[in-house]
Amino acid sequence: MATVELRFSALPEHVRTARLVAAAVARRAGVDEAVLDEVRLAVGEACTRAVGLHRSGGISAPVKVLLTEEEKQFSIEVGDEAPHATPGGRTPGGPGASGAEIEEDEMGLAVISGLVDDVEVSAGEHGGSIRMRWSTTPPAAFPA
């Protein structure tokens, strides 16, 4: 199992770099060429969401992206350190989060769910993550 870890400052201009790295690693892992645009878009949405949560919460920690190649699948996990909704009623962005911020967060998650068949979202008081998975095809063997 090979893993690439990317950490970047919570600045919007770094999202493009994360998208490019994700597409390159996905291609190398064997994700179908026809799906690479979906990988780029989903990673862009997840990273933009994490950057927004960090910035609105005043969090200086970097956004984390883990790109993992496993047997027959490739996964990307985008993690943030922003407090998320918990059973106690806290909302993204903290107690003062606006309805527009919450709606934008939900819209981003809906877009990701539409692009990726296998998505897991986890969240808590100390941060959250979005894990996305794609099937891979083994590289074609060259005849001897």
JOPEHU-V754242 format. One record per pair of residues at least 12 apart in sequence whose C-alpha atoms are under 7 Angstrom apart, sorted by the first residue. I is the first residue (numbers start at 1). J is the second residue. Records with the same first field share a line. If there is no record, write none. Layout:
I: J  J
//
This chain:
1: 68  69  70
2: 68  69
3: 66  67  68  69
4: 66  67  68
5: 65  66  67
6: 64  65  66
7: 62  63  64  65
8: 62  63  64
9: 62  63
10: 51  54  55  62  63
11: 51
12: 48  51
15: 44  47  48
19: 40  43  44
22: 40
23: 36  39  40
26: 74
29: 69  74  136
30: 136  137  138  139
31: 134  135  136  137
32: 136
38: 115
42: 112  115
45: 108  112
46: 78  130
47: 78
49: 105  108
50: 63  80
51: 63
53: 82  93
54: 82
56: 93
57: 82  93  94
63: 79  80
64: 78  79  80
65: 77  78  79
66: 78
72: 135  136  137
73: 133  134  135  136
74: 133  134  135  136
75: 131  132  133  134
76: 131  132  133
77: 129  130  131  132
78: 129  130  131
79: 128  129  130
80: 127  128  129
81: 126  127  128
82: 126  127
83: 124  125  126  127
84: 123  124  125  127
85: 124
86: 124  125
116: 132
118: 132  133
119: 131  132  133
120: 132
//
